[in-house]
Amino acid sequence: MKRLALAAATAAALGAAPAFAATLYVPDFDSSGWQQYSYTFGGTFTGTVVLGVSDEGHDQISFVNALLPSQLLLDNLDSTAVLPQLVSNRGFEFGNLAGYGAAGDVKVVSSFDSYSPTEGGQMALLDSVDGDSGVSTSLYLNTQGNPGVDGSLIQFSISANAGDTLTFDWAFSAGDYAPFGDFAFISLVGTGPANGHYEVLAEITPVPAPVPVPAAVWLMGSGLLGLAGVARRSQQKA
């Protein structure tokens, strides 16, 4: 597998407004099930599609010395645009990563946990590795604005016109727990009017932030306490 030199390209993609509205939040140690992603190009695009999964924070459980990676499964890539590299390996049916660039822990498998391929007999498995031999994902952010630490990436080239679509099947398996917000993402880096897009596909459900108490409630509470004090003093004088 090729090692990817993606720092400059990633920085360019992250310059585009990130899209978080469609992010699927997955509970601790749960899984998303198969999902289908579809993206429509808004203009001419020639560049690279990067798909990845990232650990967010190292979360080593001391009493068992266990690492807790998350995974991204991919299958059935398709597009009305030109995919120069993929040829006929869009469903990983060659049993390898021919036509793709990859970094980290990326492999082609026939099954994973309860998952089977959505088409054919093969699918790609990307592991977030959680501190164990992954590629740096520090330039990618989850929906909380936290950068990745390490993970795995897969990329391929694409040339698209306005209105062309890119689709693929994906699933995210959360092998970790909040507040460690492991996540899966797509990043498009290219030239032309539609030269950048970044989107978080899935993420471990964040820990809810404490709801701040409005200042008016505090003022009302202090006022009630003051009235109670006045009433108490009045009773004592009586």
C-alpha positions in Angstrom: 0.0 0.0 0.0 1.2 3.5 -0.8 2.0 5.9 2.0 0.0 9.1 1.5 1.5 12.6 1.6 -1.7 14.4 2.3 -0.8 17.3 4.6 -1.1 20.2 2.1 -4.1 18.7 0.3 -5.9 18.1 3.6 -5.3 21.7 4.8 -6.8 22.9 1.5 -9.9 20.7 2.1 -10.4 21.9 5.6 -10.4 25.4 4.3 -13.9 24.6 3.0 -16.8 24.9 5.3 -17.2 21.6 7.1 -20.6 19.8 6.9 -21.7 18.3 10.2 -25.5 18.4 9.9 -25.7 14.9 8.5 -23.3 13.3 10.9 -24.5 10.1 12.4 -23.8 9.8 16.1 -23.1 6.3 17.3 -23.4 5.3 21.0 -20.4 3.9 22.9 -19.3 0.5 21.6 -22.2 0.5 19.1 -22.4 0.4 15.4 -24.1 2.4 12.7 -25.2 -0.4 10.4 -24.7 0.0 6.7 -25.4 3.5 5.4 -25.3 4.9 1.8 -23.5 8.2 1.1 -24.2 10.4 -1.9 -22.5 13.6 -2.9 -23.4 15.7 -5.9 -20.7 17.9 -7.3 -21.6 21.6 -7.6 -19.1 22.3 -10.3 -16.1 21.0 -12.2 -13.8 18.9 -10.0 -10.6 17.2 -10.6 -8.8 15.9 -7.6 -8.8 13.3 -4.8 -11.3 11.7 -2.5 -10.0 10.8 0.9 -12.0 8.5 3.2 -10.8 7.8 6.7 -11.4 6.8 10.3 -9.6 8.5 13.2 -9.0 8.0 16.9 -9.6 11.1 19.0 -7.5 10.9 22.1 -5.6 7.8 23.4 -7.8 5.9 25.8 -5.8 3.1 27.3 -7.6 1.1 30.0 -4.8 0.5 32.6 -6.3 -2.5 34.3 -6.4 -4.6 31.1 -3.9 -2.6 29.1 -6.3 -2.6 26.2 -6.6 -0.3 23.2 -10.0 0.6 21.8 -10.0 1.4 18.1 -13.0 2.2 15.9 -13.5 1.0 12.3 -14.9 2.2 9.0 -16.2 -0.2 6.5 -16.5 0.7 2.8 -18.1 -1.0 -0.2 -19.8 -0.5 -3.5 -18.1 2.8 -4.6 -19.8 4.2 -7.7 -19.9 7.5 -9.6 -21.2 9.1 -12.8 -17.8 10.9 -12.9 -14.6 9.5 -14.2 -12.6 7.4 -11.6 -9.2 7.1 -13.4 -7.6 4.8 -10.8 -10.4 2.4 -9.7 -11.3 0.8 -13.0 -13.3 -2.3 -11.9 -12.1 -2.5 -8.3 -14.9 -0.3 -6.9 -16.2 -3.1 -4.7 -12.7 -4.4 -3.8 -13.5 -7.6 -5.7 -9.8 -8.0 -6.7 -9.3 -8.9 -3.0 -6.8 -6.1 -2.7 -6.5 -2.3 -2.8 -5.5 -2.0 -6.5 -6.2 1.5 -7.7 -6.2 3.1 -4.3 -3.7 4.8 -2.1 -3.8 3.9 1.6 -2.1 4.6 4.9 -2.5 3.1 8.4 -4.3 -0.2 8.9 -6.4 -0.7 5.7 -7.3 -4.2 4.4 -9.8 -6.0 2.3 -12.0 -8.5 4.1 -15.0 -10.7 3.5 -16.6 -10.2 6.9 -16.2 -8.1 10.1 -18.2 -8.7 13.2 -21.8 -9.0 12.0 -21.1 -7.2 8.7 -21.0 -8.8 5.3 -20.3 -6.9 2.0 -23.2 -5.0 0.5 -22.2 -6.3 -3.0 -19.9 -9.1 -4.1 -17.8 -10.8 -1.5 -15.2 -8.2 -0.4 -15.2 -4.8 1.4 -12.5 -2.5 2.8 -11.8 -2.2 6.5 -10.1 0.8 8.0 -9.0 0.8 11.6 -8.4 3.8 13.8 -5.6 1.8 15.5 -5.7 3.9 18.7 -2.0 4.6 19.1 -0.8 1.5 17.4 1.0 2.1 14.1 -1.6 4.4 12.5 -1.0 7.4 10.3 -1.4 10.9 11.8 -4.9 12.3 11.4 -4.3 15.6 13.3 -5.4 17.7 10.3 -8.9 16.2 10.5 -11.5 17.4 13.0 -14.6 15.8 14.5 -17.8 17.7 15.1 -16.6 19.0 18.4 -13.6 20.7 16.7 -11.2 18.2 18.2 -8.4 17.0 15.9 -7.7 13.3 15.2 -4.7 11.6 16.6 -4.1 8.6 14.4 -6.0 6.4 12.1 -6.3 5.0 8.6 -6.9 6.6 5.2 -7.8 5.5 1.7 -7.8 7.7 -1.4 -8.6 7.7 -5.1 -8.7 10.2 -8.0 -11.8 11.5 -9.6 -12.8 14.0 -12.4 -16.3 15.3 -12.2 -18.6 17.8 -13.8 -21.4 19.7 -12.2 -24.3 17.3 -11.4 -22.1 14.2 -11.2 -22.6 12.0 -8.2 -20.3 9.9 -5.9 -21.9 7.2 -3.9 -20.7 4.4 -1.6 -21.8 2.2 1.3 -20.2 2.7 4.7 -20.5 1.6 8.3 -18.9 2.9 11.4 -18.2 0.7 14.4 -17.5 2.6 17.6 -14.9 0.5 19.5 -14.4 3.3 22.1 -16.5 5.4 24.4 -17.2 9.1 25.1 -15.5 11.5 25.7 -13.2 9.9 23.2 -14.9 11.1 20.0 -13.5 8.7 17.3 -14.9 9.6 13.9 -15.1 8.7 10.2 -15.0 11.3 7.5 -14.8 12.2 3.8 -12.5 14.9 2.3 -12.5 16.0 -1.3 -9.5 18.0 -2.4 -9.2 19.3 -5.9 -9.3 22.2 -8.4 -12.1 24.1 -10.0 -15.3 25.7 -8.6 -16.0 22.7 -6.3 -12.5 22.4 -5.0 -13.1 21.3 -1.4 -15.5 19.5 0.8 -15.1 18.0 4.3 -17.8 16.1 6.1 -17.9 13.9 9.3 -19.8 10.8 8.4 -20.1 9.3 11.9 -18.8 10.0 15.4 -19.1 8.5 18.9 -21.9 10.3 20.6 -20.4 13.3 22.6 -20.9 13.6 26.3 -23.7 16.2 26.8 -22.4 19.5 28.0 -23.9 20.9 31.2 -26.9 23.2 30.5 -26.0 26.6 31.9 -28.6 28.1 34.2 -29.7 31.5 32.9 -28.7 34.6 34.9 -32.4 35.5 35.4 -33.0 32.2 37.3 -30.1 33.0 39.6 -31.5 36.5 40.2 -35.0 35.1 40.9 -33.6 32.5 43.2 -31.6 35.1 45.2 -34.6 37.3 45.3 -36.8 34.6 46.8 -34.1 33.8 49.4 -34.1 37.5 50.3 -37.9 37.6 50.7 -37.7 34.5 52.9 -35.1 36.2 55.1 -37.3 39.4 55.4 -40.4 37.2 56.3 -38.4 35.3 58.9 -37.2 38.6 60.6 -40.7 39.9 60.6 -42.0 36.8 62.4 -39.2 37.1 64.9 -40.2 40.8 65.7 -43.8 39.8 66.1 
